[in-house]
Amino acid sequence: MKIKTYHLILSNIIDYLMLLKHFPKLKVILYVIITMMMITCKTKSNVSDRKCPSYVSKSIKNIAIDKFKYITNTDTLSFNEVKFYCVNNTALYTKKVMFDKFGKWSKEIYPNNEMHPILLWENLKLFEKDSTTFTIATLGDESFKTIYASFMVFDSIGNDFLSDINYKEKLIPYFEDLIKKSNPKRPDFYDIYWKAVELENRK
């Protein structure tokens, strides 16, 4: 990805990031989330094996954890994104199940004026007898080759929870369960989501 294009992406959302000046590490994380959808060097091995069937299916065809590396002046940061392939043939499904469980998201981030935003839910408690709070980022991708809905998880200062084996083994089944128990015909999320997207794209 060209440096010029990279800086153009960041300049489009700098006003939002300035609000996070008290959380410098989280700011770096959000830079990565915002730009990663534009990075062409993602690891996508065996893409043909992940092509979704033509029919709509609630089943998860495949689950993958992709690694993303972000190089700063002094550090190389690596983050995990869990991808669920082919769920209801939509890239929005992790967003939908989070909405169905927790209500409307905390923030919308539109990378480089893309049509679809990354949705963030902040300060969530997911597990009983665990006071830990989580920030969930939901995203996805849809192309002629594949469809996946995905999520990333951070703590309040931007640490990647999916790099912790104990939390990774809890978080992935947690999302699998949300997907399996969700009602794909429930329209609430899509009604609110498309209104928000339409409003943003009118600006």
C-alpha positions as CSV (number, residue, x, y, z in Angstrom):
1,M,0.0,0.0,0.0
2,K,1.5,3.4,-1.0
3,I,2.5,5.8,1.8
4,K,0.5,8.6,0.2
5,T,-2.7,6.6,0.2
6,Y,-2.1,5.5,3.8
7,H,-1.8,9.1,5.0
8,L,-4.9,10.1,3.0
9,I,-6.9,7.4,4.9
10,L,-5.6,8.6,8.2
11,S,-6.4,12.3,7.4
12,N,-10.0,11.5,6.8
13,I,-10.6,10.4,10.4
14,I,-8.0,12.5,12.3
15,D,-10.8,14.6,13.9
16,Y,-12.2,11.5,15.5
17,L,-8.9,10.2,16.7
18,M,-8.0,13.5,18.4
19,L,-10.8,12.7,20.9
20,L,-8.6,9.7,22.0
21,K,-5.6,11.8,22.9
22,H,-5.8,10.5,26.5
23,F,-5.5,7.0,25.2
24,P,-2.4,6.9,22.9
25,K,-2.2,3.2,22.7
26,L,-5.8,2.8,21.8
27,K,-5.3,5.5,19.2
28,V,-2.7,3.3,17.5
29,I,-5.1,0.3,17.6
30,L,-7.8,2.3,16.0
31,Y,-5.5,3.5,13.3
32,V,-4.9,-0.1,12.4
33,I,-8.5,-1.1,12.5
34,I,-9.4,1.8,10.2
35,T,-6.7,1.1,7.7
36,M,-6.5,-2.7,7.7
37,M,-9.5,-3.0,5.5
38,M,-7.6,-1.1,2.8
39,I,-4.4,-3.1,3.2
40,T,-3.9,-5.5,0.2
41,C,-1.3,-7.6,1.8
42,K,-3.6,-9.5,4.2
43,T,-3.0,-13.2,4.7
44,K,-5.7,-15.0,2.8
45,S,-4.4,-18.5,2.2
46,N,-6.7,-21.1,0.6
47,V,-9.2,-18.4,-0.4
48,S,-10.8,-20.7,-2.9
49,D,-11.6,-23.1,-0.1
50,R,-13.5,-20.4,1.7
51,K,-15.8,-19.5,-1.1
52,C,-19.4,-19.4,0.1
53,P,-22.1,-21.6,-1.4
54,S,-24.8,-19.8,-3.4
55,Y,-27.5,-20.7,-0.9
56,V,-28.0,-18.8,2.4
57,S,-26.8,-20.8,5.3
58,K,-26.6,-20.1,9.0
59,S,-23.7,-22.5,9.4
60,I,-20.1,-21.2,9.8
61,K,-18.1,-22.8,6.9
62,N,-14.8,-21.9,8.4
63,I,-13.1,-19.9,11.1
64,A,-9.8,-18.2,10.7
65,I,-7.6,-15.9,12.8
66,D,-5.5,-13.6,10.6
67,K,-2.5,-11.7,11.8
68,F,-2.0,-8.0,11.0
69,K,1.3,-6.2,11.6
70,Y,1.6,-2.5,12.0
71,I,5.1,-0.9,12.1
72,T,5.6,2.3,14.0
73,N,8.9,4.2,14.3
74,T,9.9,2.1,17.3
75,D,7.6,-0.9,17.4
76,T,6.0,-3.6,15.3
77,L,2.5,-4.2,16.6
78,S,0.5,-7.4,15.8
79,F,-3.3,-7.8,16.1
80,N,-5.8,-10.6,15.7
81,E,-9.0,-10.6,13.7
82,V,-11.4,-13.6,14.0
83,K,-13.2,-14.3,10.7
84,F,-16.4,-16.3,10.4
85,Y,-16.9,-17.4,6.8
86,C,-20.2,-17.6,4.9
87,V,-22.6,-17.0,7.9
88,N,-25.9,-16.1,6.2
89,N,-23.8,-15.0,3.2
90,T,-23.3,-11.5,4.7
91,A,-20.3,-9.6,6.0
92,L,-22.6,-7.8,8.5
93,Y,-23.4,-10.8,10.8
94,T,-21.0,-10.1,13.7
95,K,-22.4,-6.6,13.7
96,K,-25.9,-7.9,13.8
97,V,-25.4,-10.4,16.6
98,M,-23.7,-7.7,18.7
99,F,-26.6,-5.4,18.1
100,D,-29.1,-8.1,19.0
101,K,-27.3,-8.8,22.3
102,F,-26.1,-5.4,23.4
103,G,-28.1,-2.8,21.4
104,K,-26.8,0.0,19.3
105,W,-23.0,0.4,18.9
106,S,-20.9,3.1,20.6
107,K,-19.1,4.4,17.6
108,E,-19.1,4.2,13.8
109,I,-15.8,4.5,11.9
110,Y,-15.8,5.0,8.1
111,P,-12.4,4.1,6.7
112,N,-11.6,6.4,3.7
113,N,-15.2,7.2,3.2
114,E,-16.1,3.5,2.6
115,M,-19.8,2.8,2.5
116,H,-19.8,0.3,5.4
117,P,-18.4,1.4,8.8
118,I,-16.5,-0.5,11.5
119,L,-18.8,-0.7,14.5
120,L,-17.4,-0.4,18.0
121,W,-19.0,-1.5,21.3
122,E,-17.2,-0.2,24.3
123,N,-16.9,-1.2,28.0
124,L,-18.8,-4.4,27.8
125,K,-18.9,-7.2,30.4
126,L,-19.3,-10.4,28.5
127,F,-18.8,-13.1,31.1
128,E,-20.3,-13.8,34.5
129,K,-17.9,-13.6,37.5
130,D,-15.5,-11.7,35.3
131,S,-15.4,-7.9,35.8
132,T,-13.2,-7.4,32.8
133,T,-14.6,-4.9,30.3
134,F,-14.1,-5.3,26.5
135,T,-14.1,-3.1,23.4
136,I,-15.4,-5.0,20.5
137,A,-14.8,-4.0,16.9
138,T,-16.9,-5.7,14.2
139,L,-16.1,-5.6,10.5
140,G,-16.1,-8.0,7.6
141,D,-15.5,-8.3,3.8
142,E,-17.6,-9.4,0.9
143,S,-16.2,-10.1,-2.6
144,F,-16.8,-12.5,-5.5
145,K,-14.3,-14.9,-3.8
146,T,-15.5,-15.0,-0.3
147,I,-17.6,-13.5,2.5
148,Y,-16.7,-13.2,6.1
149,A,-17.9,-11.3,9.2
150,S,-15.3,-10.7,11.8
151,F,-14.4,-9.2,15.2
152,M,-11.5,-7.9,17.2
153,V,-11.3,-7.4,21.0
154,F,-9.4,-4.9,23.1
155,D,-9.2,-3.8,26.7
156,S,-9.6,-0.2,27.8
157,I,-6.1,0.8,26.9
158,G,-5.9,-1.0,23.6
159,N,-4.3,-4.4,24.4
160,D,-5.4,-7.2,22.1
161,F,-7.4,-9.7,24.1
162,L,-7.2,-12.3,21.3
163,S,-3.4,-12.6,22.0
164,D,-4.3,-14.0,25.4
165,I,-4.9,-17.7,25.0
166,N,-7.3,-17.9,27.9
167,Y,-9.5,-15.1,26.6
168,K,-9.2,-16.3,23.0
169,E,-10.6,-19.7,24.0
170,K,-13.5,-17.9,25.7
171,L,-14.2,-15.2,23.1
172,I,-14.3,-17.3,19.9
173,P,-16.9,-19.8,21.3
174,Y,-18.8,-16.8,22.8
175,F,-19.2,-15.3,19.3
176,E,-20.0,-18.7,17.8
177,D,-22.8,-19.1,20.3
178,L,-24.2,-15.7,19.5
179,I,-24.2,-16.6,15.8
180,K,-25.9,-20.0,16.3
181,K,-28.6,-18.5,18.6
182,S,-29.3,-15.5,16.5
183,N,-32.5,-15.0,14.5
184,P,-31.4,-14.0,11.0
185,K,-35.0,-12.8,10.2
186,R,-35.0,-10.3,13.0
187,P,-34.9,-6.9,11.2
188,D,-34.1,-4.5,14.0
189,F,-30.4,-4.2,13.3
190,Y,-30.7,-3.8,9.5
191,D,-33.4,-1.1,9.9
192,I,-31.1,1.0,12.1
193,Y,-27.9,0.1,10.4
194,W,-29.0,1.0,6.8
195,K,-30.5,4.3,8.1
196,A,-27.2,5.2,9.7
197,V,-25.3,4.2,6.5
198,E,-27.7,6.1,4.3
199,L,-27.4,9.2,6.5
200,E,-23.6,9.1,6.5
201,N,-23.3,8.6,2.8
202,R,-25.5,11.7,2.2
203,K,-23.0,13.9,3.8
